Amino acid sequence: MQRDIFEIIKTRRSIRRYKKEIPDEVLIRRCIEAACYAPSSKDSQPWSFVLVKDRDKIKELSKTQPYSKFLENAPYVIVALADEGKSNHWLEDCSCAIMLLLLEAHSLGLGTCWNAVYHPEIQEREDYVRKVLDIDRRYRVIANIGIGYPDEEPLPKKVKSSREIILKVV
Ligand SMILES: Cc1cc2nc3c(=O)[nH]c(=O)nc-3n(C[C@H](O)[C@H](O)[C@H](O)COP(=O)(O)O)c2cc1C
């Protein structure tokens, strides 16, 4: 059932436990397609994605950094890349695309969690993922995204009220 966008935004949570049932790849591809509609600097669309289904590769990705372990039981991992040469704002561009991917996944009943690969001071994590997946150096590796049917139900998100986050209205 299609739900209202604000409802989708409000109910999305990071999901790190996934059911054994493997979602149809069509659904995963649809999430990636959604990502492509993100805004980007000068409409540069500098993103690319690697869809990882191979269990051995997923196991290797689950060792990217200390908080990557949850990936090992994900039926799929989507690796989000940014072509540095295409945009001065590749990080923001790619982050917008990932966000749309996460929201589309949630609207389809899939659970996701962003696993940071890009780190401003630690290049080794990107090198590691590039090596595991044989990715060209021109691509920056932004994130590994675990995706599958949720096997946990986090509580609704507590967020700050708009009164707290709107610093001022001038
Ligand atoms: C840039 C970024 C990096 C993240 N890296 C990790 C990570 O490495 N491992 C992990 O388990 N979760 C990671 N997360 C998920 C956050 O922990 C999660 O979004 C946050 O706790 C808020 O929970 P929510 O997504 O359910 O709203 C990351 C999220 C973002 C946006």
The ligand as a MOL file (V3000), in Angstrom:
LIG
                    3D

  0  0  0     0  0            999 V3000
M  V30 BEGIN CTAB
M  V30 COUNTS 31 33 0 0 0
M  V30 BEGIN ATOM
M  V30 1 C 26.5040 9.3370 7.5990 0
M  V30 2 C 25.9400 8.1770 8.3770 0
M  V30 3 C 26.7940 7.1700 8.7570 0
M  V30 4 C 26.3000 6.0510 9.4570 0
M  V30 5 N 27.1420 5.0260 9.7520 0
M  V30 6 C 26.6600 3.9380 10.4040 0
M  V30 7 C 27.5180 2.8150 10.6410 0
M  V30 8 O 28.6860 2.8090 10.2580 0
M  V30 9 N 27.0030 1.7470 11.2820 0
M  V30 10 C 25.6930 1.7070 11.7070 0
M  V30 11 O 25.2830 0.7060 12.2960 0
M  V30 12 N 24.8610 2.7650 11.4870 0
M  V30 13 C 25.3030 3.8460 10.8290 0
M  V30 14 N 24.4640 4.9010 10.5490 0
M  V30 15 C 23.0630 4.8570 10.9890 0
M  V30 16 C 22.8590 5.7640 12.2010 0
M  V30 17 O 23.3980 5.1490 13.3410 0
M  V30 18 C 21.3640 6.0420 12.3770 0
M  V30 19 O 20.8760 6.7310 11.2430 0
M  V30 20 C 21.0860 6.8960 13.6160 0
M  V30 21 O 21.3750 6.1740 14.7920 0
M  V30 22 C 19.6270 7.3520 13.6810 0
M  V30 23 O 18.7400 6.2530 13.6550 0
M  V30 24 P 17.6270 6.1060 12.5340 0
M  V30 25 O 18.3250 5.9060 11.2000 0
M  V30 26 O 16.8310 4.8950 12.9210 0
M  V30 27 O 16.8250 7.3590 12.4990 0
M  V30 28 C 24.9310 5.9960 9.8260 0
M  V30 29 C 24.0790 7.0450 9.4280 0
M  V30 30 C 24.5680 8.0920 8.6870 0
M  V30 31 C 23.6150 9.1830 8.2230 0
M  V30 END ATOM
M  V30 BEGIN BOND
M  V30 1 1 1 2
M  V30 2 1 2 3
M  V30 3 2 2 30
M  V30 4 2 3 4
M  V30 5 1 4 5
M  V30 6 1 4 28
M  V30 7 2 5 6
M  V30 8 1 6 7
M  V30 9 1 6 13
M  V30 10 2 7 8
M  V30 11 1 7 9
M  V30 12 1 9 10
M  V30 13 2 10 11
M  V30 14 1 10 12
M  V30 15 2 12 13
M  V30 16 1 13 14
M  V30 17 1 14 15
M  V30 18 1 14 28
M  V30 19 1 15 16
M  V30 20 1 16 17
M  V30 21 1 16 18
M  V30 22 1 18 19
M  V30 23 1 18 20
M  V30 24 1 20 21
M  V30 25 1 20 22
M  V30 26 1 22 23
M  V30 27 1 23 24
M  V30 28 2 24 25
M  V30 29 1 24 26
M  V30 30 1 24 27
M  V30 31 2 28 29
M  V30 32 1 29 30
M  V30 33 1 30 31
M  V30 END BOND
M  V30 END CTAB
M  END
